Amino acid sequence: MSERDAISEFRRTVNRLAQESGSRWDESKRVHESSVFPLILEQLVRASQEATLPAPVKVVLHQVLKQGQARGIHELDAPGLKTLTGFPPSKAFRALCIYFGLIQGRASRWPVPDVRGEEVDRFIKQASNPFDLLRQSTVASVLDVGAGDLSFAGELADQYLPILRGEERDLILHAVDRLDPGSKLGGPLHPGRERLAQLQQRPGLTFRFYGNQDMCDLHDLDDAGKLAPRYTIVTCWAPATPTFAYEPTRLSEAVIVGDLRRTKGEFRHVRFEGESALEVRHGQRALIFPSWKFEILGPLALLSLLASRGVVGILGAVDSQVFWELLAQLLEDQRYRPSDLPFTSSSLSEVFGEVYQRLNDLQIGESVSLADIASLRAAIPGWKTARAESKPFAFRQVLIRRGAVFTGLPASSTARRFADMIEEPPPWFLTLVPNRS
């Protein structure tokens, strides 16, 4: 991409985010205040330096922001601001603050962890338990997506709440799940009333659970101020198959549907006790699932959520199909993302080569830094929906560990069931550090 194209694309994205920011645009007026401007400018300089952006854009941002030395917006580079955003200086500065996530609007009722990427990087490299970051961060907060029966939420609270309370600190724990609490579908994945009540009543724990919620479309919860803009940790246990097992930017709809029919069986939408449902024919049996069971989001959606919402992202009990599709999006070389080729046991070794061999040789409990065996992708494209488009992102570190459950780490009930799934290959555990402030 040429310098002109890179800056034009950045300008379009900043302009669009400003126009779609709603309450955050009104909130951004405060950046003009003399008591606020120096701190905001310092944060903006740091965020722009650490963000994954084209080099030409970073150069102009460096010039425009005057290395954080300006005492007011009038001292910034007005023509440069116009070039980057399409706005005059005042609105341009506000738009940049929104783009880099410094204006949170109504969601600012929740405290946001303030920690540098390099500090997190060092901690994750040294720590055997990434959840211990909750003890190191200025804010101990977790967003659990696809929370299911809340078994992980319960284990996390049991392990860390007594420690944090001993340090006179609280734990914020928000959980979302696609299952409708009022639905008869989903069975044991619904949280029990007793567990919900226990989590809601524990001293020092600010717990919220939002059911019937698409984990990759959180706009309504954000607009209502129900979620924090960023958490210390965002976690997802046993990312759903096939939801995250096929990447739509790599595989056409026809290929995905064909592979689903080949591996899962014939399926159709039906009514079940008054609800929309998905019927899957498996041999002589008809299995009934929620109607959205075969809706495909792909790993880009999940990775984008982790990068935008968490200081650290943790994926636990990741099955092999989801794992390799995730990995394809994390690695730099385009060879790992062949068009319209579903990953199978035979194609994996051919596509991933030495990476496949190295990872497949990991024993239970062993771990490796992905950057030690292949180049991490420098810029992962943002995820697009009908309502929004996320910014490009990247990860500065990806640690991969083989296995479902590890000593000293909280886990979900699904992860603990892997021990009884003797026909399933061992799952994967990923710790991801986003490359941003």
C-alpha positions in Angstrom: 0.0 0.0 0.0 1.4 3.4 -1.0 1.9 6.2 1.6 -1.1 8.1 0.2 -3.4 5.1 0.3 -2.3 4.2 3.8 -3.1 7.7 5.1 -6.4 7.9 3.1 -7.5 4.5 4.6 -6.6 5.7 8.1 -8.6 9.0 7.6 -11.7 7.1 6.4 -11.6 4.8 9.4 -11.1 7.6 11.9 -13.8 9.7 10.3 -16.3 6.8 10.3 -15.5 5.9 14.0 -16.1 9.5 15.0 -19.4 9.6 13.2 -20.5 6.3 14.8 -19.3 7.0 18.3 -22.6 8.2 19.8 -22.2 9.3 23.4 -18.4 9.1 23.2 -18.4 12.1 20.8 -20.1 14.3 23.4 -17.8 12.9 26.1 -14.7 13.7 24.0 -15.3 17.5 24.5 -13.5 17.2 27.8 -10.2 16.7 26.1 -10.0 20.4 25.5 -9.9 21.2 29.2 -6.5 22.5 30.4 -6.5 20.1 33.3 -7.2 17.1 31.0 -5.3 17.9 27.8 -1.7 17.1 28.9 -2.6 13.6 30.3 -4.8 12.8 27.2 -2.0 13.9 24.9 0.5 11.8 26.7 -1.8 8.8 26.4 -2.5 9.5 22.8 1.3 9.6 22.0 1.8 6.3 23.7 -1.2 4.7 22.1 -0.1 5.8 18.6 3.4 4.5 19.1 2.3 1.1 20.3 -0.6 0.6 17.8 -0.4 -1.6 14.8 -0.4 1.0 12.0 1.3 1.5 8.6 4.6 3.3 8.9 3.5 6.4 6.9 0.6 7.0 9.3 2.9 6.6 12.3 5.3 9.2 10.9 2.5 11.8 10.4 1.1 11.1 13.9 4.6 11.6 15.4 4.8 15.0 13.7 1.3 16.0 14.5 1.3 15.2 18.2 4.6 17.0 18.8 5.9 14.2 21.0 3.5 15.2 23.7 5.1 18.6 24.2 2.1 20.8 23.2 0.3 22.7 25.8 -3.0 23.0 23.9 -4.6 21.9 20.7 -3.6 25.3 19.1 0.0 24.1 19.3 -0.6 21.0 17.3 0.0 20.6 13.5 -3.4 21.7 12.1 -2.7 20.7 8.4 -1.4 17.3 9.6 -4.5 16.8 11.7 -6.6 17.6 8.7 -4.7 15.1 6.6 -5.1 12.4 9.1 -8.8 12.8 10.0 -10.5 15.2 7.6 -11.5 17.4 10.5 -10.3 20.8 11.8 -7.9 20.6 14.8 -10.4 20.5 17.6 -12.6 17.8 16.1 -9.5 16.0 14.8 -8.0 15.6 18.2 -11.2 14.3 19.6 -11.6 11.9 16.7 -8.0 10.5 17.3 -8.8 10.1 21.0 -11.9 8.0 20.1 -9.9 6.0 17.5 -7.3 5.0 20.0 -9.9 4.1 22.7 -9.2 7.0 25.1 -12.8 8.1 25.3 -15.2 5.6 26.8 -18.5 7.5 27.2 -21.0 5.9 29.5 -18.9 2.8 29.9 -16.4 4.8 31.9 -18.3 3.8 35.0 -16.0 0.7 35.0 -12.3 1.2 35.8 -9.9 0.4 33.0 -6.5 -1.3 33.7 -3.6 1.0 32.9 -0.5 -1.0 32.1 2.1 -0.9 29.3 2.3 -3.6 26.7 6.0 -4.3 27.4 5.3 -4.7 31.1 2.6 -7.3 30.3 4.9 -8.9 27.8 7.6 -9.4 30.5 5.1 -10.7 33.1 3.5 -13.3 30.7 6.9 -14.6 29.6 7.9 -15.2 33.3 4.6 -16.3 34.8 3.5 -19.9 34.9 -0.1 -18.7 35.5 -1.3 -15.9 33.3 -4.3 -15.3 35.5 -1.9 -14.0 38.2 -1.9 -10.8 36.1 -5.0 -9.9 38.1 -2.8 -9.4 41.1 -0.3 -7.2 39.2 -2.8 -5.0 37.3 -4.1 -1.7 38.7 -7.6 -3.2 38.0 -8.6 -6.8 38.5 -11.2 -7.4 35.8 -12.3 -10.3 33.6 -14.6 -10.6 30.7 -15.6 -14.3 30.1 -17.2 -14.7 26.7 -19.2 -17.9 25.9 -19.4 -18.3 29.6 -21.8 -21.3 29.5 -22.6 -22.8 32.9 -20.3 -20.2 34.7 -18.1 -23.0 36.0 -14.9 -21.0 35.0 -16.4 -17.9 36.6 -16.9 -19.9 39.8 -13.4 -21.3 39.9 -11.9 -17.9 39.1 -13.8 -16.3 42.0 -12.9 -19.1 44.4 -9.2 -18.8 43.6 -8.6 -15.1 43.3 -11.3 -13.3 45.4 -9.8 -14.3 48.8 -6.4 -13.1 47.6 -7.7 -9.8 46.3 -9.8 -9.2 49.3 -6.7 -9.7 51.5 -5.1 -6.9 49.5 -8.3 -4.8 50.0 -9.1 -5.0 46.3 -12.2 -6.1 44.4 -12.7 -8.3 41.4 -14.9 -7.3 38.4 -16.2 -10.3 36.5 -18.5 -9.9 33.5 -19.8 -12.9 31.6 -21.7 -13.2 28.3 -23.2 -16.1 26.5 -25.3 -16.7 23.4 -27.7 -19.0 25.1 -31.1 -17.5 26.0 -31.7 -18.2 29.7 -35.3 -18.8 28.9 -34.6 -21.4 26.2 -35.2 -25.1 26.6 -32.2 -25.7 24.2 -28.6 -25.9 25.4 -29.2 -28.3 28.4 -26.3 -28.4 30.8 -24.6 -25.3 29.3 -27.1 -23.1 31.1 -25.9 -21.6 34.4 -27.7 -23.0 37.4 -29.7 -20.5 39.6 -27.6 -21.5 42.7 -24.3 -20.7 41.0 -25.7 -17.4 39.7 -26.9 -16.4 43.1 -23.6 -17.3 44.7 -21.6 -15.2 42.3 -24.0 -12.2 42.6 -23.8 -12.2 46.4 -20.1 -12.6 47.1 -18.5 -9.6 48.9 -15.9 -7.9 46.9 -17.1 -9.4 43.6 -18.8 -7.2 41.0 -20.5 -9.9 38.9 -22.7 -9.4 35.8 -24.1 -12.1 33.5 -25.7 -11.3 30.2 -27.4 -14.2 28.4 -29.0 -14.3 24.9 -26.0 -12.1 23.9 -23.8 -12.5 20.8 -20.3 -12.3 22.1 -19.0 -10.6 19.0 -21.7 -7.9 18.9 -21.6 -6.1 22.2 -22.8 -2.7 21.0 -26.0 -2.7 22.9 -24.3 -3.6 26.2 -21.7 -0.9 25.5 -24.3 1.7 24.8 -26.1 0.9 28.0 -22.8 1.2 30.0 -23.0 -2.5 31.1 -19.5 -3.5 30.0 -16.0 -2.0 30.5 -14.2 -0.8 27.4 -11.2 -2.9 28.4 -10.5 -5.7 30.9 -7.3 -7.1 32.4 -8.2 -10.4 30.9 -10.7 -11.5 28.3 -11.1 -15.3 28.2 -13.1 -17.8 26.2 -13.2 -21.5 27.1 -13.8 -24.2 24.4 -14.5 -21.7 21.6 -17.5 -23.1 19.8 -17.3 -25.5 16.9 -18.2 -24.8 14.1 -18.7 -21.1 15.0 -15.0 -20.4 15.1 -13.7 -23.4 13.1 -14.0 -21.8 9.7 -12.7 -18.4 8.6 -15.2 -16.8 6.1 -12.4 -14.6 4.6 -10.5 -17.8 3.7 -13.4 -20.2 2.9 -16.4 -19.6 0.7 -19.9 -20.2 2.0 -20.3 -23.2 -0.4 -17.1 -24.8 0.9 -18.1 -24.3 4.5 -21.6 -25.7 4.1 -20.2 -28.6 2.1 -17.7 -29.4 4.8 -20.3 -29.1 7.5 -22.6 -31.6 5.7 -19.6 -34.0 5.2 -18.4 -33.9 8.8 -21.6 -33.1 10.8 -24.4 -34.5 8.7 -27.4 -33.1 7.0 -29.1 -30.2 8.8 -32.1 -28.0 8.6 -34.0 -25.4 10.6 -37.1 -26.6 12.5 -39.4 -25.6 15.3 -38.8 -27.4 18.7 -41.4 -26.8 21.5 -42.2 -23.4 20.1 -38.6 -22.3 19.5 -36.5 -22.0 16.3 -33.9 -24.8 16.3 -31.3 -26.6 14.2 -31.9 -30.2 13.5 -28.7 -32.2 12.6 -29.1 -35.7 11.2 -26.3 -37.8 12.7 -26.6 -41.4 11.5 -30.1 -42.5 12.6 -30.4 -39.8 15.2 -31.7 -36.3 14.9 -29.9 -33.9 17.2 -31.5 -30.6 18.2 -29.4 -27.4 18.8 -30.1 -23.7 19.1 -31.0 -22.2 15.7 -27.6 -20.3 15.5 -25.4 -23.4 16.2 -24.0 -23.5 12.7 -23.7 -19.7 12.2 -20.1 -19.1 11.2 -18.2 -16.1 12.7 -14.6 -17.4 12.3 -11.4 -16.9 14.3 -10.9 -13.3 13.1 -14.0 -12.3 15.1 -12.7 -14.0 18.2 -9.2 -12.6 17.9 -10.5 -9.1 17.2 -12.5 -9.3 20.4 -9.5 -10.4 22.5 -7.3 -7.7 21.0 -9.8 -4.8 21.5 -11.1 -5.7 24.9 -8.2 -7.3 26.9 -4.8 -6.4 28.2 -4.4 -10.2 27.8 -6.5 -12.7 26.0 -6.7 -16.3 27.1 -8.3 -19.2 25.1 -8.6 -22.4 27.0 -9.6 -26.0 25.9 -9.4 -25.1 22.2 -10.1 -28.1 20.1 -7.9 -29.0 17.1 -10.2 -27.7 14.4 -10.6 -24.3 15.9 -6.9 -24.2 16.9 -5.5 -24.6 13.4 -7.9 -22.1 11.9 -6.9 -19.6 14.7 -3.3 -20.3 14.0 -3.6 -19.5 10.3 -4.7 -16.0 11.2 -1.9 -15.4 13.7 1.0 -16.3 11.3 2.5 -13.9 8.8 3.0 -16.1 5.7 0.0 -16.2 3.4 0.7 -19.9 2.7 -1.0 -20.6 6.0 -4.3 -19.2 4.7 -5.0 -21.2 1.5 -8.2 -20.3 -0.3 -11.1 -22.7 -0.1 -9.0 -25.5 1.4 -10.6 -26.9 4.6 -8.0 -28.1 7.1 -7.9 -31.9 7.5 -5.5 -34.3 9.2 -3.8 -34.7 5.8 -3.7 -31.1 4.7 -2.5 -29.7 8.0 1.0 -31.0 7.7 1.2 -29.8 4.1 0.0 -26.3 4.9 1.8 -25.7 8.2 5.0 -27.7 7.5 7.5 -27.4 10.3 5.1 -25.4 12.5 2.7 -28.3 12.5 5.5 -30.8 13.4 6.8 -28.6 16.2 3.4 -28.0 17.7 2.2 -31.5 17.3 5.2 -32.8 19.1 4.3 -30.8 22.3 3.5 -33.1 25.2 0.7 -32.3 27.7 1.8 -29.4 29.8 4.6 -28.3 27.5 4.5 -24.8 26.0 6.2 -22.7 23.3 6.2 -19.1 22.1 4.7 -19.0 18.6 7.2 -16.3 17.6 10.0 -18.8 18.2 8.9 -21.1 15.5 7.3 -18.7 12.9 6.8 -15.0 12.3 3.7 -13.5 13.9 1.4 -11.6 11.6 2.2 -7.9 11.7 -1.2 -6.6 10.9 -4.4 -8.8 11.2 -7.3 -7.2 9.3 -10.2 -5.9 11.3 -13.4 -7.9 11.6 -16.4 -6.6 9.7 -20.0 -6.8 10.6 -23.2 -5.2 9.4 -23.0 -2.7 12.3 -19.3 -2.0 12.6 -15.7 -2.7 11.4 -12.9 -3.2 13.9 -9.4 -1.8 13.4 -6.4 -3.8 12.2 -4.7 -5.4 15.1 -1.8 -7.7 16.0 -0.3 -9.6 19.0 3.1 -9.0 20.4 3.2 -12.4 22.0 1.4 -15.7 21.6 2.1 -18.5 24.0 0.8 -22.0 23.2 0.4 -24.8 25.8 -0.8 -28.3 25.1 -3.6 -29.6 27.4 -6.9 -28.7 28.9 -6.3 -28.3 32.6 -3.2 -27.2 34.4 -2.2 -27.1 38.1 -3.0 -23.8 39.8 -5.1 -22.5 36.9 -8.9 -22.1 37.0 -10.8 -23.9 34.2 -14.3 -24.5 32.8 -16.3 -27.7 33.2 -15.8 -28.3 29.5 -12.0 -28.2 29.9 -12.2 -30.7 32.8 -14.3 -33.1 30.7 -11.5 -33.5 28.1 -9.9 -36.1 30.4 -12.8 -38.4 29.6 -12.8 -37.8 25.9 -10.2 -40.4 25.0 -11.0 -40.2 21.3 -10.4 -36.5 21.1 -6.8 -35.2 20.6 -5.5 -33.0 23.5 -6.7 -29.4 23.2 -4.7 -26.2 23.3 -4.3 -23.3 25.7 -3.3 -19.9 24.2 -2.2 -16.7 26.0 -2.2 -13.7 23.7 -0.8 -10.2 24.4 -2.2 -7.6 22.0 0.3 -5.2 20.4 -1.3 -2.0 21.6 -1.5 0.3 24.6 
